[in-house]
Amino acid sequence: MNTSDKNPPTFRPAEKLAVDVKGLREALDVGNTKAWQLIRDGEVESFSIGRKRLIVVESIGKLVRRLVHAANAGRTTPASDTPATMPTPDTASARGGR
């Protein structure tokens, strides 16, 4: 008889599926007012169990990706692509510049 049949494995996710408002605040390093504003505006998915409000962790990641995408949308080139010929303050002074 196999003993594993008597005790089926329990579900233990590697990471949390949902966090409370404190977890949202810590994940985004924002205050309580901003966290509740994100919930109220639907920027993150949330639900209640009893009186406890929980936020879907995946939706926090989606919010961060949307914000990063929006921040980078106006850029024409990545920040690391500065031209090599552009003089720096020390090379400009070595060439007789100010």
HELIX and SHEET records of a PDB file:
HELIX    1   1 THR A    3  ASP A    5  5                                   3    
HELIX    2   2 VAL A   21  LEU A   28  1                                   8    
HELIX    3   3 ASN A   32  ARG A   40  1                                   9    
HELIX    4   4 VAL A   57  ASN A   72  1                                  16    
HELIX    5   5 PRO A   89  ALA A   94  1                                   6    
SHEET    1   A 3 ALA A  18  ASP A  20  0                                        
SHEET    2   A 3 LYS A  52  VAL A  56 -1                                        
SHEET    3   A 3 SER A  46  ILE A  49 -1                                        
END                                                                             
